[in-house]
Every structure is written in C-alpha cells, then in structure tokens.
C-alpha cells in the first residue's frame, strides 16, 4: 500500500500540466486503498465506485476528491494485462467522464 501523502507527491509535479497520460498497460492491479487515493487525485466530486462484498458485510467503495486535485484532461492507457485495481480505476474514470481510456480490452479480473 502506498501512503496517500506519497500519491499526492507523485501527482504534484503535474498540477500545471495541460494533460496527464497514465499508462496502466501490463498493470495487474494492487491495493484497493491506493487505487481509491489515486482516484481522489483526479476526481472532481465524491462518488461510490463499487461495492465490496464479503461473507460478513457489504460496503461501498467511496472515492473522495483530494485537495488539490488535478483538473487537466486524463488519458489512461490499458491492455489485456490491465486487471483488478488498474481496470477498475480506468473504468471508473471513464464512467464519471473524468478520463479517456485508450487501448485493448482489459482482462476484467477483479477480486
């Protein structure tokens, strides 16, 4: 898991960019909270991304905008090896009209 402060540090150099290209090709996914924190760097509003369902409970995975967040255009590159958290990130940014997804069909493998 990458701490939120590190994610903020990763995106800080792009605050004045005209656009951001995020390459998730070959990315098999990662930690759910890291994905949510990264989404928060690009989200303009709070939204429920998905439902986390286990044997004992079901809860929303909620994305909240982090301040400051990036408002420039976002382009997300994916391929057939993009899975899990990277796949969910790309699809959520696409659904919420925050990013344009470019590439092949992803593996659609979520845990």
N, C-alpha and C positions, 0 to 999 in steps of 0.2 A: 504494500500500500504506500502510495506517495502522499506525504502530508499536504494539506491544502495550501500552505504557505509556499511549498516548492512548486506547485502547479501555477500559483499566481506569479511566481518568479519566472517560470517558463514562458508565460504569455505576456509578461510586462514589456519585453522588447518590441512587441507587435502592436502596442496601443495606438500608434500613429500610422499604422500600415494602411495601404489602400485596399488590401485583400490578404487573406490567410489561406494557404493550401495545407491541409492536414493529410498526410499520407498514412493511411491505415492498411495499405496493402501488406499482406502477409502477417498482419497482427491478429493473433489468436485470442485476444481479449485480455482480461486482467481483473483487478479488484473492482467490485461494484461501486464502492465509495469514491475511488479515484475517478471512475467514469463520471459519476454524478458531480464531483468537484470540477472536473474539466468542462462538463456541460455548462456549469454555472458561470464559467468564464465567457461563454458565448450567448447564454440565454438572456432575453430581454424581459421575461416575465416568469413567474413561478408556474410550473405545470407538473402533473403526475405523468411520469414517463412509462411506468409499467406497474404490474402487481407482482410482489414477491410472495409466492405461495409455498408454505412448508406444511408438514404434517400437523403442526400445532397452531399456526396462525397464518393470516394473510394480511399484508400491509402494502400500502402504496410506496413506490419509489419516487420521491418528490425531488424535483430539480428546482433550486432557488438561484436567482441571479446573484453573482458575487460582485462586489464593488471593488474597483471599477471593472466593468466587463467590456469585452471587445464588441464593437458595433459594425466593423467593416465586413464586407462580403466574405463568406466562408465557403471554401470548396474542399470536399472530402473525397479522397481517392480510396477506392476499395477494390478487392478482387475476390476470387473464390476462396482464398485462405483467410479473409477477414471474418472473424467469428466472435461470438459471445459479446463482451462489452464493446468492442470496436464496431460490431454490426449494430448493436442497439444504439450506440452513440450516433452513427451515421443516419440510421432510420429516424431517430427522434429529431435530429436537426432538420431532416428533410420534411417530416410531418409538420413541424412547427414553423416551417418556411424560414428557417434560420441559416440553412446551408444547402448547397447544391452537391449532390452525390454523383461522382463520375467513376465509371469502371465497369467491371464484370458483376455478375450476380454473386452476392456473398454466400457463405456456407449456411447461413441461418441457423447456426448451432448455438443455442443459449442454454445455460444450466438453470 
